[in-house]
Amino acid sequence: MHTSEAPRLYARDPLLHSLVPGLTGLAYAKRARVPWQYDKDLPVVLLTGRHGMGRTAVLAALERHYTGRLPLAHLDTAASGLVVELLEELVCALAPDLGRRFPLLLPGLLAVAGGHRDNEPERSRAAARVARLLVACDLEPGSRTEVAQAWSSRVRARLEEASGRAATEGPPGPRHDPHAVPYAVLAEYFERYTRARSAAPLRQWYEDRYAETARNAQAPEGQDGLVRLAEWFHRGGDYRRAAEQTLVHAFLEDIEAARSKWQRLNRDPRPLVLLDNTHSAAGERLIDLILEYRARPEAAHHDPLVVVATRLGDAPPAATDAVHCELPDLVGPFTWRRTGHAPSAGLLVVPLTPLSRDDILLMLDSSSVPLHPYLASALHTVTGGHPLACALLCEAVLAQADAVAAGPSDAGQLGPRGLLDLTTKDGGSVSQVILERLLPAQHQRQRLVPLSLARDSTAAQALAAHLRLDGPEQLPANAAADYLEAEQWQHETPQDRPLAADPLLHTLLVHEARRTSQGSESRRGWQEIHGFLRRHHTTRGEDSEADALRHTLAAGDARTVVAALSEEYHSEQDRPSALRWLDCLRYAATAPAPPSADWADVRAATAAGAHDDRYQDIDEIDRCINRLLHGLWYLSDAHAEPEADLCEDIGAELAFLSLRHQTWRAVLSQAARTWPAAARDKRPLPLPEL
């Protein structure tokens, strides 16, 4: 029986078993050290790809295999709005295993987080953040709640003491001094948690970065830099970015200082940071600041931090000097070298590629019953090798195989055509689950389901008005296209193409429209939508005739399409019209099939001539066109098995038609030779050359 265990990653071995072990010095799947591939200057590895390509899954696998073996932090950068919050998370995750209390970074974080007290809730949150840092760095025992309360009490006592002294000396006192809280926080930290000898260089490090700024005459000696850091951070804008830069520098210098000479000589594994979703504002800034630090021309040392990050879509447009490589390039002698002086030269971009058919075969290998021999190919054609879609569909296939193996049940033998109709363990539609994962915004997803049936943006906009799609936007179809671009499904939406250009996404949206069709009486029913789109294209003139026929066929009315094709076959004589006829035929045959509740799928049988007796009222030419249309319509489905006999019949029908037309013989004969092979290989049907 199939059992669900820790998810296995397919086609990601170059990352897991070669690149990351070479960076960390530690093997992925076994407790062994490996030679470092990169001695000093380390790249920031950026994994890119669309939703569901396995970016998060790769980081999760790295976390599972490396936790407890080296200092490790795993962050979802989209969950934080500020770089300083990400740094706090990194400190809390790395400090216990790094053997370092982040002496340089910690006072900076406390100055920023603990030195801002606008109101009581803000003061409580600041105390909680400080307590978390102190406990993680092993500076305070006990629970975070107890540490936060004690910290707040001690800082409040310092403020009251300073306020009492100021009252005897006259205004202005610290209560009116915007720097009073940072002074109290820093005084508490340095006096309680550091020695005077070790505190001096820490203070001086910050002092040197703000040496040119004006100093507060009342500031305790050596604390001006840290106070200025807090002031700049809370000022926002460019000042905040400069403060974040200082904190990131402190973080990386602490990481470098944490490795002793003996650790370097013993080649102890390097610390590993996994940053997910760095297309977020905070994540992107953190990556930029790390790259800027490593690109400094005066840098005499290199930090040992291994950074593996993910980003939705492609690499940042500004990363013009980044090194790009494919997954197979990472195997063997691949060695990264910085090739420029720009910060982005420190970036190694690795796109996550789709799975192969062989990968899908391995995913289905644990089936408890024999599967259809074409199932893996059909699944690969439907998904394009998309990892998330492959994983969920394969899981549903294996679950149904288990049900068949368990004994009598309603689950029959699964064929390729039933892939998108599979259900999850909870009984829901697996295609719906995939679509929800790929398009998270429910409102836009519900718009795109019916609009995916439209030929282009103009038709989609007309359909949106017909369906009375609601929303604040004046043009719902344009808003849906903008959403697809924002989610990195496409860089732009061509006006002459469907809104969802990605084949998998389009297939899922159309199937969802079919699955959720509300019947022939509903405005949003399958028949009503295609009827409206047929009328829409009819009004757009002769150039939209093929679109009108396609929507007619999608509504299940093959007779009307056959009649239109037959009329043109008999009336047109010039050779260019033969190309137009073939183009119209192949495009109309890409129509999506109607819902099974309204229509019985007998396309394959009709193409084979099994139902010719139903068409005694039409002549031999029309029956040939009818068989040809149904055969192409059947084979156009992404999950249809390209049966050899059916593909050969396509050629035979075209050859038959070529012999009975005075001027189209050469064009149709060429199509008769090339279309069967293209149909077998699931390639676009080529138009002959004149």
C-alpha angles and dihedrals in degrees: 000000000000114000128190112236135159104323114260119221119225128205091006099099095110088062099040101038103030119020102038095041089050090053098043099034091231128106117244104224103024137045097255137112120239131198116273113250092198118047105192120338107064126197124229103239112220118193112200135189146115128282111302098017091120103258094136091039091058091052091047090052091049090050092051094051100040103038109116093013099078138359104288139178126184117191136174099216092195088069092065129060099199136052090227090060090053090050090052090052091049092051093049092049099042104035098076094055100030095066089225131106094208092244093180099044099038098070089048092052091047092050090053100037102032100036100068117085114164096147142349097273089050091049091050093050091048092051091049091052092049092048091052091053094046093050093045091051090049092241094125131032124215134046124325091244093056092045091049092052093048092047093050091049094051095046091046090052091052091051093049091048091050090046091052092052091048091052091061093044096047134245144350095057132179091263086071094036111099088209096054095095096048089049091052093046094049093044090052092048098046096042095046105035108026138052120239093243094052095039095059097068091044091055091044092053090061092038091059092056093056099034092122095053125092115269126223108241092217095052118117111250115278097011100091094094094054093045090049089050091056092046093051093047094054091044088068131201117062090351091059092050090052090050090049089051090055092050094048090050090051091049094052093044089052089051090051093046091049092070111081125211090256092052090054093047091048089048093232112191115274121243115265127216120191114197117187126198098010090170083086116101096250094042093050092049092050092052091047092051093049090050091048091051093051093046095057108128092216094054108128096176134040125223116235097222114133109211122192111179136175131216131189111241122354133336117293111282091234093056092092095148096049119124113240123201138167123236095255089055090066093066119090123355099001111143126178120220129180105249102185146023097247116103091243089062085079091063123099109196117201116181114211106235129209123269122261128236088255089057089054091050088057091048090055095041094097093062113137092217133037111275131214108282092232096045097099092049092048091049091049092048092049096047101031086225093298103168099218094046091045093049095049095043092047090049089052091048092051091047091054090046088055090051091052092048092049092066140260112006142134090266109105130189107301117235130186093262092061097057098102092044093061120117134221126242088269092055096252126130111276091208089056091050091052092048092050090052093049096043106034097178106088096198094053092042091055089051094049095051096072095027090058088073091065121099098224144348093281092054091043092054092049090049091049089056091046092051091044092230108196129222141111093270120093091217110041094181091055090048090053090050090050089052092053090051092047089051089053096244090128137359093225138357113239112223092227097051135071116276093250105054097176108098096220093046092047092049092051094047093050091047090050090051088052094045095049097040108143098213135270094292096058124092087226095046120122095246094047094049094049091043090055092047091049090054090045093056093043089062091050093070138240094322089067096049093105090052091051090051091048092055089045089056092045087058088056097253101131094155093066091049092049091049092052093048091046093051092053092045091056098039104043122075111166120095096240088059088059090061091048090051093050091046091051091047096051093043095047088050091062089072114131114249117255121250113286090235090066101032141036114226106229096144096120093047092046091050090052091054095249092131101041089117088069090062102054089127094068129065129253094266092053092048089052091051089047092054091044093050094048092048093052091043091053094047093047091072109102092227097043116119109238095229112201096228092050092049091050090049088058089060092044093053092049091048090051091052093046092059092054101051121080099215107015096065098105095044095046092043091055090050089048089058099044106034099066092056092046090050092050091051094043090241126144111275107253123228114231120249119247 
